Amino acid sequence: MSTAGQQAERCAECGGQSLTRLRMTLGDGLPVVFVSCHTCEGKAWFRAEGDGSALTREDVIARSGRRDRKA
């Protein structure tokens, strides 16, 4: 998926058009869009705000850990 999650029309891996998009917030509060291709099962994460840039898998994992919240 080569463009921002909300605008991705085709999978960058196979060109498939059947995509699932899920908006979520990572553990550090970053809003993202997860995109999954039904054809090849390719997966990608994109920033939901700002420039919609892609995040690496490692980035998502690092940002997904549970954070202690201070009162």
mmCIF file of the N, C-alpha and C atoms, coordinates in Angstrom:
data_MODEL
# 
_entry.id   MODEL 
# 
loop_
_atom_site.group_PDB 
_atom_site.id 
_atom_site.type_symbol 
_atom_site.label_atom_id 
_atom_site.label_alt_id 
_atom_site.label_comp_id 
_atom_site.label_asym_id 
_atom_site.label_entity_id 
_atom_site.label_seq_id 
_atom_site.pdbx_PDB_ins_code 
_atom_site.Cartn_x 
_atom_site.Cartn_y 
_atom_site.Cartn_z 
_atom_site.occupancy 
_atom_site.B_iso_or_equiv 
_atom_site.pdbx_formal_charge 
_atom_site.auth_seq_id 
_atom_site.auth_comp_id 
_atom_site.auth_asym_id 
_atom_site.auth_atom_id 
_atom_site.pdbx_PDB_model_num 
ATOM 1   N N  . MET A 1 1  ? 0.836   -1.154  0.000  1.00 0.00 ? 1  MET A N  1 
ATOM 2   C CA . MET A 1 1  ? 0.000   0.000   0.000  1.00 0.00 ? 1  MET A CA 1 
ATOM 3   C C  . MET A 1 1  ? 0.889   1.228   0.000  1.00 0.00 ? 1  MET A C  1 
ATOM 4   N N  . SER A 1 2  ? 0.969   1.879   -1.084 1.00 0.00 ? 2  SER A N  1 
ATOM 5   C CA . SER A 1 2  ? 1.961   2.920   -1.232 1.00 0.00 ? 2  SER A CA 1 
ATOM 6   C C  . SER A 1 2  ? 1.486   4.306   -0.840 1.00 0.00 ? 2  SER A C  1 
ATOM 7   N N  . THR A 1 3  ? 0.193   4.495   -0.635 1.00 0.00 ? 3  THR A N  1 
ATOM 8   C CA . THR A 1 3  ? -0.292  5.811   -0.249 1.00 0.00 ? 3  THR A CA 1 
ATOM 9   C C  . THR A 1 3  ? -0.875  5.744   1.142  1.00 0.00 ? 3  THR A C  1 
ATOM 10  N N  . ALA A 1 4  ? -1.288  6.878   1.642  1.00 0.00 ? 4  ALA A N  1 
ATOM 11  C CA . ALA A 1 4  ? -1.854  6.928   2.992  1.00 0.00 ? 4  ALA A CA 1 
ATOM 12  C C  . ALA A 1 4  ? -3.010  5.964   3.125  1.00 0.00 ? 4  ALA A C  1 
ATOM 13  N N  . GLY A 1 5  ? -3.160  5.400   4.319  1.00 0.00 ? 5  GLY A N  1 
ATOM 14  C CA . GLY A 1 5  ? -4.154  4.373   4.579  1.00 0.00 ? 5  GLY A CA 1 
ATOM 15  C C  . GLY A 1 5  ? -5.550  4.698   4.105  1.00 0.00 ? 5  GLY A C  1 
ATOM 16  N N  . GLN A 1 6  ? -5.991  5.953   4.323  1.00 0.00 ? 6  GLN A N  1 
ATOM 17  C CA . GLN A 1 6  ? -7.345  6.310   3.943  1.00 0.00 ? 6  GLN A CA 1 
ATOM 18  C C  . GLN A 1 6  ? -7.495  6.388   2.430  1.00 0.00 ? 6  GLN A C  1 
ATOM 19  N N  . GLN A 1 7  ? -6.422  6.695   1.712  1.00 0.00 ? 7  GLN A N  1 
ATOM 20  C CA . GLN A 1 7  ? -6.505  6.882   0.282  1.00 0.00 ? 7  GLN A CA 1 
ATOM 21  C C  . GLN A 1 7  ? -6.010  5.684   -0.520 1.00 0.00 ? 7  GLN A C  1 
ATOM 22  N N  . ALA A 1 8  ? -5.440  4.667   0.126  1.00 0.00 ? 8  ALA A N  1 
ATOM 23  C CA . ALA A 1 8  ? -4.927  3.511   -0.600 1.00 0.00 ? 8  ALA A CA 1 
ATOM 24  C C  . ALA A 1 8  ? -6.070  2.842   -1.349 1.00 0.00 ? 8  ALA A C  1 
ATOM 25  N N  . GLU A 1 9  ? -5.951  2.788   -2.648 1.00 0.00 ? 9  GLU A N  1 
ATOM 26  C CA . GLU A 1 9  ? -6.985  2.160   -3.469 1.00 0.00 ? 9  GLU A CA 1 
ATOM 27  C C  . GLU A 1 9  ? -6.576  0.778   -3.928 1.00 0.00 ? 9  GLU A C  1 
ATOM 28  N N  . ARG A 1 10 ? -5.274  0.532   -3.956 1.00 0.00 ? 10 ARG A N  1 
ATOM 29  C CA . ARG A 1 10 ? -4.747  -0.757  -4.395 1.00 0.00 ? 10 ARG A CA 1 
ATOM 30  C C  . ARG A 1 10 ? -3.615  -1.194  -3.485 1.00 0.00 ? 10 ARG A C  1 
ATOM 31  N N  . CYS A 1 11 ? -3.476  -2.485  -3.338 1.00 0.00 ? 11 CYS A N  1 
ATOM 32  C CA . CYS A 1 11 ? -2.374  -3.049  -2.568 1.00 0.00 ? 11 CYS A CA 1 
ATOM 33  C C  . CYS A 1 11 ? -1.078  -2.845  -3.349 1.00 0.00 ? 11 CYS A C  1 
ATOM 34  N N  . ALA A 1 12 ? -0.043  -2.345  -2.685 1.00 0.00 ? 12 ALA A N  1 
ATOM 35  C CA . ALA A 1 12 ? 1.255   -2.131  -3.326 1.00 0.00 ? 12 ALA A CA 1 
ATOM 36  C C  . ALA A 1 12 ? 1.940   -3.456  -3.649 1.00 0.00 ? 12 ALA A C  1 
ATOM 37  N N  . GLU A 1 13 ? 1.565   -4.528  -2.948 1.00 0.00 ? 13 GLU A N  1 
ATOM 38  C CA . GLU A 1 13 ? 2.203   -5.821  -3.170 1.00 0.00 ? 13 GLU A CA 1 
ATOM 39  C C  . GLU A 1 13 ? 1.624   -6.572  -4.365 1.00 0.00 ? 13 GLU A C  1 
ATOM 40  N N  . CYS A 1 14 ? 0.278   -6.572  -4.505 1.00 0.00 ? 14 CYS A N  1 
ATOM 41  C CA . CYS A 1 14 ? -0.340  -7.381  -5.567 1.00 0.00 ? 14 CYS A CA 1 
ATOM 42  C C  . CYS A 1 14 ? -1.278  -6.595  -6.474 1.00 0.00 ? 14 CYS A C  1 
ATOM 43  N N  . GLY A 1 15 ? -1.575  -5.345  -6.120 1.00 0.00 ? 15 GLY A N  1 
ATOM 44  C CA . GLY A 1 15 ? -2.493  -4.537  -6.914 1.00 0.00 ? 15 GLY A CA 1 
ATOM 45  C C  . GLY A 1 15 ? -3.961  -4.787  -6.603 1.00 0.00 ? 15 GLY A C  1 
ATOM 46  N N  . GLY A 1 16 ? -4.235  -5.660  -5.628 1.00 0.00 ? 16 GLY A N  1 
ATOM 47  C CA . GLY A 1 16 ? -5.614  -5.979  -5.263 1.00 0.00 ? 16 GLY A CA 1 
ATOM 48  C C  . GLY A 1 16 ? -6.364  -4.759  -4.767 1.00 0.00 ? 16 GLY A C  1 
ATOM 49  N N  . GLN A 1 17 ? -7.674  -4.748  -5.011 1.00 0.00 ? 17 GLN A N  1 
ATOM 50  C CA . GLN A 1 17 ? -8.498  -3.615  -4.606 1.00 0.00 ? 17 GLN A CA 1 
ATOM 51  C C  . GLN A 1 17 ? -9.395  -3.923  -3.415 1.00 0.00 ? 17 GLN A C  1 
ATOM 52  N N  . SER A 1 18 ? -9.418  -5.158  -2.976 1.00 0.00 ? 18 SER A N  1 
ATOM 53  C CA . SER A 1 18 ? -10.254 -5.532  -1.841 1.00 0.00 ? 18 SER A CA 1 
ATOM 54  C C  . SER A 1 18 ? -9.442  -5.357  -0.553 1.00 0.00 ? 18 SER A C  1 
ATOM 55  N N  . LEU A 1 19 ? -9.611  -4.187  0.072  1.00 0.00 ? 19 LEU A N  1 
ATOM 56  C CA . LEU A 1 19 ? -8.826  -3.826  1.241  1.00 0.00 ? 19 LEU A CA 1 
ATOM 57  C C  . LEU A 1 19 ? -9.730  -3.580  2.447  1.00 0.00 ? 19 LEU A C  1 
ATOM 58  N N  . THR A 1 20 ? -9.258  -3.973  3.598  1.00 0.00 ? 20 THR A N  1 
ATOM 59  C CA . THR A 1 20 ? -9.919  -3.643  4.854  1.00 0.00 ? 20 THR A CA 1 
ATOM 60  C C  . THR A 1 20 ? -9.113  -2.537  5.512  1.00 0.00 ? 20 THR A C  1 
ATOM 61  N N  . ARG A 1 21 ? -9.804  -1.513  6.004  1.00 0.00 ? 21 ARG A N  1 
ATOM 62  C CA . ARG A 1 21 ? -9.146  -0.404  6.700  1.00 0.00 ? 21 ARG A CA 1 
ATOM 63  C C  . ARG A 1 21 ? -9.729  -0.291  8.108  1.00 0.00 ? 21 ARG A C  1 
ATOM 64  N N  . LEU A 1 22 ? -8.858  -0.242  9.100  1.00 0.00 ? 22 LEU A N  1 
ATOM 65  C CA . LEU A 1 22 ? -9.289  -0.102  10.490 1.00 0.00 ? 22 LEU A CA 1 
ATOM 66  C C  . LEU A 1 22 ? -8.558  1.069   11.130 1.00 0.00 ? 22 LEU A C  1 
ATOM 67  N N  . ARG A 1 23 ? -9.310  2.006   11.683 1.00 0.00 ? 23 ARG A N  1 
ATOM 68  C CA . ARG A 1 23 ? -8.703  3.106   12.433 1.00 0.00 ? 23 ARG A CA 1 
ATOM 69  C C  . ARG A 1 23 ? -8.504  2.635   13.862 1.00 0.00 ? 23 ARG A C  1 
ATOM 70  N N  . MET A 1 24 ? -7.347  2.938   14.418 1.00 0.00 ? 24 MET A N  1 
ATOM 71  C CA . MET A 1 24 ? -7.056  2.561   15.800 1.00 0.00 ? 24 MET A CA 1 
ATOM 72  C C  . MET A 1 24 ? -6.051  3.540   16.377 1.00 0.00 ? 24 MET A C  1 
ATOM 73  N N  . THR A 1 25 ? -5.858  3.439   17.672 1.00 0.00 ? 25 THR A N  1 
ATOM 74  C CA . THR A 1 25 ? -4.877  4.270   18.360 1.00 0.00 ? 25 THR A CA 1 
ATOM 75  C C  . THR A 1 25 ? -3.862  3.354   19.021 1.00 0.00 ? 25 THR A C  1 
ATOM 76  N N  . LEU A 1 26 ? -2.587  3.593   18.745 1.00 0.00 ? 26 LEU A N  1 
ATOM 77  C CA . LEU A 1 26 ? -1.529  2.781   19.342 1.00 0.00 ? 26 LEU A CA 1 
ATOM 78  C C  . LEU A 1 26 ? -1.357  3.146   20.814 1.00 0.00 ? 26 LEU A C  1 
ATOM 79  N N  . GLY A 1 27 ? -0.595  2.345   21.532 1.00 0.00 ? 27 GLY A N  1 
ATOM 80  C CA . GLY A 1 27 ? -0.410  2.518   22.974 1.00 0.00 ? 27 GLY A CA 1 
ATOM 81  C C  . GLY A 1 27 ? 0.132   3.872   23.377 1.00 0.00 ? 27 GLY A C  1 
ATOM 82  N N  . ASP A 1 28 ? 0.886   4.521   22.494 1.00 0.00 ? 28 ASP A N  1 
ATOM 83  C CA . ASP A 1 28 ? 1.434   5.837   22.825 1.00 0.00 ? 28 ASP A CA 1 
ATOM 84  C C  . ASP A 1 28 ? 0.505   6.977   22.404 1.00 0.00 ? 28 ASP A C  1 
ATOM 85  N N  . GLY A 1 29 ? -0.699  6.626   21.932 1.00 0.00 ? 29 GLY A N  1 
ATOM 86  C CA . GLY A 1 29 ? -1.679  7.646   21.564 1.00 0.00 ? 29 GLY A CA 1 
ATOM 87  C C  . GLY A 1 29 ? -1.694  8.038   20.099 1.00 0.00 ? 29 GLY A C  1 
ATOM 88  N N  . LEU A 1 30 ? -0.824  7.462   19.281 1.00 0.00 ? 30 LEU A N  1 
ATOM 89  C CA . LEU A 1 30 ? -0.767  7.807   17.858 1.00 0.00 ? 30 LEU A CA 1 
ATOM 90  C C  . LEU A 1 30 ? -1.940  7.176   17.108 1.00 0.00 ? 30 LEU A C  1 
ATOM 91  N N  . PRO A 1 31 ? -2.789  7.992   16.452 1.00 0.00 ? 31 PRO A N  1 
ATOM 92  C CA . PRO A 1 31 ? -3.880  7.436   15.654 1.00 0.00 ? 31 PRO A CA 1 
ATOM 93  C C  . PRO A 1 31 ? -3.330  6.914   14.320 1.00 0.00 ? 31 PRO A C  1 
ATOM 94  N N  . VAL A 1 32 ? -3.711  5.695   13.973 1.00 0.00 ? 32 VAL A N  1 
ATOM 95  C CA . VAL A 1 32 ? -3.231  5.063   12.748 1.00 0.00 ? 32 VAL A CA 1 
ATOM 96  C C  . VAL A 1 32 ? -4.386  4.403   11.993 1.00 0.00 ? 32 VAL A C  1 
ATOM 97  N N  . VAL A 1 33 ? -4.107  4.044   10.740 1.00 0.00 ? 33 VAL A N  1 
ATOM 98  C CA . VAL A 1 33 ? -5.023  3.242   9.935  1.00 0.00 ? 33 VAL A CA 1 
ATOM 99  C C  . VAL A 1 33 ? -4.274  1.976   9.561  1.00 0.00 ? 33 VAL A C  1 
ATOM 100 N N  . PHE A 1 34 ? -4.840  0.830   9.905  1.00 0.00 ? 34 PHE A N  1 
ATOM 101 C CA . PHE A 1 34 ? -4.289  -0.468  9.530  1.00 0.00 ? 34 PHE A CA 1 
ATOM 102 C C  . PHE A 1 34 ? -4.998  -0.886  8.249  1.00 0.00 ? 34 PHE A C  1 
ATOM 103 N N  . VAL A 1 35 ? -4.226  -1.281  7.229  1.00 0.00 ? 35 VAL A N  1 
ATOM 104 C CA . VAL A 1 35 ? -4.793  -1.695  5.950  1.00 0.00 ? 35 VAL A CA 1 
ATOM 105 C C  . VAL A 1 35 ? -4.350  -3.123  5.666  1.00 0.00 ? 35 VAL A C  1 
ATOM 106 N N  . SER A 1 36 ? -5.322  -3.982  5.311  1.00 0.00 ? 36 SER A N  1 
ATOM 107 C CA . SER A 1 36 ? -5.037  -5.383  5.008  1.00 0.00 ? 36 SER A CA 1 
ATOM 108 C C  . SER A 1 36 ? -5.652  -5.738  3.659  1.00 0.00 ? 36 SER A C  1 
ATOM 109 N N  . CYS A 1 37 ? -4.896  -6.453  2.827  1.00 0.00 ? 37 CYS A N  1 
ATOM 110 C CA . CYS A 1 37 ? -5.353  -6.863  1.499  1.00 0.00 ? 37 CYS A CA 1 
ATOM 111 C C  . CYS A 1 37 ? -5.989  -8.250  1.575  1.00 0.00 ? 37 CYS A C  1 
ATOM 112 N N  . HIS A 1 38 ? -7.196  -8.385  1.048  1.00 0.00 ? 38 HIS A N  1 
ATOM 113 C CA . HIS A 1 38 ? -7.888  -9.670  1.054  1.00 0.00 ? 38 HIS A CA 1 
ATOM 114 C C  . HIS A 1 38 ? -7.257  -10.658 0.078  1.00 0.00 ? 38 HIS A C  1 
ATOM 115 N N  . THR A 1 39 ? -6.613  -10.164 -0.968 1.00 0.00 ? 39 THR A N  1 
ATOM 116 C CA . THR A 1 39 ? -6.049  -11.025 -2.002 1.00 0.00 ? 39 THR A CA 1 
ATOM 117 C C  . THR A 1 39 ? -4.751  -11.698 -1.562 1.00 0.00 ? 39 THR A C  1 
ATOM 118 N N  . CYS A 1 40 ? -3.767  -10.898 -1.111 1.00 0.00 ? 40 CYS A N  1 
ATOM 119 C CA . CYS A 1 40 ? -2.451  -11.462 -0.772 1.00 0.00 ? 40 CYS A CA 1 
ATOM 120 C C  . CYS A 1 40 ? -2.155  -11.430 0.722  1.00 0.00 ? 40 CYS A C  1 
ATOM 121 N N  . GLU A 1 41 ? -3.061  -10.866 1.516  1.00 0.00 ? 41 GLU A N  1 
ATOM 122 C CA . GLU A 1 41 ? -2.893  -10.724 2.952  1.00 0.00 ? 41 GLU A CA 1 
ATOM 123 C C  . GLU A 1 41 ? -1.769  -9.763  3.337  1.00 0.00 ? 41 GLU A C  1 
ATOM 124 N N  . GLY A 1 42 ? -1.383  -8.880  2.407  1.00 0.00 ? 42 GLY A N  1 
ATOM 125 C CA . GLY A 1 42 ? -0.413  -7.836  2.720  1.00 0.00 ? 42 GLY A CA 1 
ATOM 126 C C  . GLY A 1 42 ? -0.990  -6.902  3.769  1.00 0.00 ? 42 GLY A C  1 
ATOM 127 N N  . LYS A 1 43 ? -0.142  -6.372  4.623  1.00 0.00 ? 43 LYS A N  1 
ATOM 128 C CA . LYS A 1 43 ? -0.586  -5.506  5.715  1.00 0.00 ? 43 LYS A CA 1 
ATOM 129 C C  . LYS A 1 43 ? 0.305   -4.275  5.799  1.00 0.00 ? 43 LYS A C  1 
ATOM 130 N N  . ALA A 1 44 ? -0.300  -3.151  6.186  1.00 0.00 ? 44 ALA A N  1 
ATOM 131 C CA . ALA A 1 44 ? 0.457   -1.916  6.343  1.00 0.00 ? 44 ALA A CA 1 
ATOM 132 C C  . ALA A 1 44 ? -0.248  -1.026  7.352  1.00 0.00 ? 44 ALA A C  1 
ATOM 133 N N  . TRP A 1 45 ? 0.526   -0.140  7.974  1.00 0.00 ? 45 TRP A N  1 
ATOM 134 C CA . TRP A 1 45 ? 0.002   0.833   8.924  1.00 0.00 ? 45 TRP A CA 1 
ATOM 135 C C  . TRP A 1 45 ? 0.395   2.215   8.434  1.00 0.00 ? 45 TRP A C  1 
ATOM 136 N N  . PHE A 1 46 ? -0.524  3.177   8.591  1.00 0.00 ? 46 PHE A N  1 
ATOM 137 C CA . PHE A 1 46 ? -0.293  4.551   8.163  1.00 0.00 ? 46 PHE A CA 1 
ATOM 138 C C  . PHE A 1 46 ? -0.737  5.498   9.268  1.00 0.00 ? 46 PHE A C  1 
ATOM 139 N N  . ARG A 1 47 ? -0.063  6.654   9.376  1.00 0.00 ? 47 ARG A N  1 
ATOM 140 C CA . ARG A 1 47 ? -0.506  7.689   10.303 1.00 0.00 ? 47 ARG A CA 1 
ATOM 141 C C  . ARG A 1 47 ? -1.876  8.168   9.851  1.00 0.00 ? 47 ARG A C  1 
ATOM 142 N N  . ALA A 1 48 ? -2.825  8.266   10.785 1.00 0.00 ? 48 ALA A N  1 
ATOM 143 C CA . ALA A 1 48 ? -4.177  8.691   10.436 1.00 0.00 ? 48 ALA A CA 1 
ATOM 144 C C  . ALA A 1 48 ? -4.262  10.208  10.285 1.00 0.00 ? 48 ALA A C  1 
ATOM 145 N N  . GLU A 1 49 ? -3.323  10.926  10.856 1.00 0.00 ? 49 GLU A N  1 
ATOM 146 C CA . GLU A 1 49 ? -3.326  12.386  10.790 1.00 0.00 ? 49 GLU A CA 1 
ATOM 147 C C  . GLU A 1 49 ? -2.019  12.847  10.154 1.00 0.00 ? 49 GLU A C  1 
ATOM 148 N N  . GLY A 1 50 ? -1.974  14.094  9.783  1.00 0.00 ? 50 GLY A N  1 
ATOM 149 C CA . GLY A 1 50 ? -0.756  14.636  9.191  1.00 0.00 ? 50 GLY A CA 1 
ATOM 150 C C  . GLY A 1 50 ? -0.588  14.175  7.761  1.00 0.00 ? 50 GLY A C  1 
ATOM 151 N N  . ASP A 1 51 ? 0.610   13.700  7.436  1.00 0.00 ? 51 ASP A N  1 
ATOM 152 C CA . ASP A 1 51 ? 0.913   13.357  6.057  1.00 0.00 ? 51 ASP A CA 1 
ATOM 153 C C  . ASP A 1 51 ? 0.485   11.944  5.656  1.00 0.00 ? 51 ASP A C  1 
ATOM 154 N N  . GLY A 1 52 ? -0.029  11.139  6.581  1.00 0.00 ? 52 GLY A N  1 
ATOM 155 C CA . GLY A 1 52 ? -0.475  9.785   6.256  1.00 0.00 ? 52 GLY A CA 1 
ATOM 156 C C  . GLY A 1 52 ? 0.659   8.843   5.922  1.00 0.00 ? 52 GLY A C  1 
ATOM 157 N N  . SER A 1 53 ? 1.859   9.163   6.386  1.00 0.00 ? 53 SER A N  1 
ATOM 158 C CA . SER A 1 53 ? 3.028   8.349   6.047  1.00 0.00 ? 53 SER A CA 1 
ATOM 159 C C  . SER A 1 53 ? 2.929   6.944   6.638  1.00 0.00 ? 53 SER A C  1 
ATOM 160 N N  . ALA A 1 54 ? 3.582   6.018   5.954  1.00 0.00 ? 54 ALA A N  1 
ATOM 161 C CA . ALA A 1 54 ? 3.593   4.619   6.381  1.00 0.00 ? 54 ALA A CA 1 
ATOM 162 C C  . ALA A 1 54 ? 4.473   4.447   7.607  1.00 0.00 ? 54 ALA A C  1 
ATOM 163 N N  . LEU A 1 55 ? 4.108   3.487   8.449  1.00 0.00 ? 55 LEU A N  1 
ATOM 164 C CA . LEU A 1 55 ? 4.903   3.111   9.611  1.00 0.00 ? 55 LEU A CA 1 
ATOM 165 C C  . LEU A 1 55 ? 5.449   1.709   9.378  1.00 0.00 ? 55 LEU A C  1 
ATOM 166 N N  . THR A 1 56 ? 6.652   1.457   9.843  1.00 0.00 ? 56 THR A N  1 
ATOM 167 C CA . THR A 1 56 ? 7.203   0.111   9.740  1.00 0.00 ? 56 THR A CA 1 
ATOM 168 C C  . THR A 1 56 ? 6.568   -0.774  10.804 1.00 0.00 ? 56 THR A C  1 
ATOM 169 N N  . ARG A 1 57 ? 6.653   -2.059  10.614 1.00 0.00 ? 57 ARG A N  1 
ATOM 170 C CA . ARG A 1 57 ? 6.147   -3.012  11.611 1.00 0.00 ? 57 ARG A CA 1 
ATOM 171 C C  . ARG A 1 57 ? 6.837   -2.780  12.956 1.00 0.00 ? 57 ARG A C  1 
ATOM 172 N N  . GLU A 1 58 ? 8.137   -2.536  12.918 1.00 0.00 ? 58 GLU A N  1 
ATOM 173 C CA . GLU A 1 58 ? 8.906   -2.300  14.132 1.00 0.00 ? 58 GLU A CA 1 
ATOM 174 C C  . GLU A 1 58 ? 8.427   -1.040  14.848 1.00 0.00 ? 58 GLU A C  1 
ATOM 175 N N  . ASP A 1 59 ? 8.107   -0.005  14.075 1.00 0.00 ? 59 ASP A N  1 
ATOM 176 C CA . ASP A 1 59 ? 7.573   1.237   14.634 1.00 0.00 ? 59 ASP A CA 1 
ATOM 177 C C  . ASP A 1 59 ? 6.263   0.976   15.373 1.00 0.00 ? 59 ASP A C  1 
ATOM 178 N N  . VAL A 1 60 ? 5.378   0.218   14.742 1.00 0.00 ? 60 VAL A N  1 
ATOM 179 C CA . VAL A 1 60 ? 4.075   -0.087  15.338 1.00 0.00 ? 60 VAL A CA 1 
ATOM 180 C C  . VAL A 1 60 ? 4.252   -0.882  16.628 1.00 0.00 ? 60 VAL A C  1 
ATOM 181 N N  . ILE A 1 61 ? 5.117   -1.878  16.604 1.00 0.00 ? 61 ILE A N  1 
ATOM 182 C CA . ILE A 1 61 ? 5.351   -2.696  17.802 1.00 0.00 ? 61 ILE A CA 1 
ATOM 183 C C  . ILE A 1 61 ? 5.916   -1.840  18.930 1.00 0.00 ? 61 ILE A C  1 
ATOM 184 N N  . ALA A 1 62 ? 6.878   -0.989  18.619 1.00 0.00 ? 62 ALA A N  1 
ATOM 185 C CA . ALA A 1 62 ? 7.486   -0.132  19.643 1.00 0.00 ? 62 ALA A CA 1 
ATOM 186 C C  . ALA A 1 62 ? 6.471   0.832   20.247 1.00 0.00 ? 62 ALA A C  1 
ATOM 187 N N  . ARG A 1 63 ? 5.530   1.310   19.445 1.00 0.00 ? 63 ARG A N  1 
ATOM 188 C CA . ARG A 1 63 ? 4.531   2.275   19.909 1.00 0.00 ? 63 ARG A CA 1 
ATOM 189 C C  . ARG A 1 63 ? 3.322   1.613   20.561 1.00 0.00 ? 63 ARG A C  1 
ATOM 190 N N  . SER A 1 64 ? 3.220   0.297   20.473 1.00 0.00 ? 64 SER A N  1 
ATOM 191 C CA . SER A 1 64 ? 2.014   -0.403  20.923 1.00 0.00 ? 64 SER A CA 1 
ATOM 192 C C  . SER A 1 64 ? 2.063   -0.872  22.368 1.00 0.00 ? 64 SER A C  1 
ATOM 193 N N  . GLY A 1 65 ? 3.206   -0.812  22.999 1.00 0.00 ? 65 GLY A N  1 
ATOM 194 C CA . GLY A 1 65 ? 3.310   -1.269  24.380 1.00 0.00 ? 65 GLY A CA 1 
ATOM 195 C C  . GLY A 1 65 ? 2.411   -0.470  25.303 1.00 0.00 ? 65 GLY A C  1 
ATOM 196 N N  . ARG A 1 66 ? 1.943   -1.109  26.310 1.00 0.00 ? 66 ARG A N  1 
ATOM 197 C CA . ARG A 1 66 ? 1.082   -0.445  27.300 1.00 0.00 ? 66 ARG A CA 1 
ATOM 198 C C  . ARG A 1 66 ? 1.901   0.605   28.043 1.00 0.00 ? 66 ARG A C  1 
ATOM 199 N N  . ARG A 1 67 ? 1.323   1.757   28.203 1.00 0.00 ? 67 ARG A N  1 
ATOM 200 C CA . ARG A 1 67 ? 1.985   2.857   28.908 1.00 0.00 ? 67 ARG A CA 1 
ATOM 201 C C  . ARG A 1 67 ? 1.310   3.086   30.242 1.00 0.00 ? 67 ARG A C  1 
ATOM 202 N N  . ASP A 1 68 ? 2.116   3.350   31.273 1.00 0.00 ? 68 ASP A N  1 
ATOM 203 C CA . ASP A 1 68 ? 1.548   3.713   32.577 1.00 0.00 ? 68 ASP A CA 1 
ATOM 204 C C  . ASP A 1 68 ? 1.055   5.158   32.471 1.00 0.00 ? 68 ASP A C  1 
ATOM 205 N N  . ARG A 1 69 ? -0.154  5.373   32.924 1.00 0.00 ? 69 ARG A N  1 
ATOM 206 C CA . ARG A 1 69 ? -0.718  6.723   32.894 1.00 0.00 ? 69 ARG A CA 1 
ATOM 207 C C  . ARG A 1 69 ? -0.614  7.326   34.277 1.00 0.00 ? 69 ARG A C  1 
ATOM 208 N N  . LYS A 1 70 ? -0.117  8.550   34.336 1.00 0.00 ? 70 LYS A N  1 
ATOM 209 C CA . LYS A 1 70 ? -0.002  9.249   35.624 1.00 0.00 ? 70 LYS A CA 1 
ATOM 210 C C  . LYS A 1 70 ? -1.291  10.011  35.883 1.00 0.00 ? 70 LYS A C  1 
ATOM 211 N N  . ALA A 1 71 ? -1.734  9.964   37.107 1.00 0.00 ? 71 ALA A N  1 
ATOM 212 C CA . ALA A 1 71 ? -2.987  10.641  37.478 1.00 0.00 ? 71 ALA A CA 1 
ATOM 213 C C  . ALA A 1 71 ? -2.832  12.128  37.507 1.00 0.00 ? 71 ALA A C  1 
# 
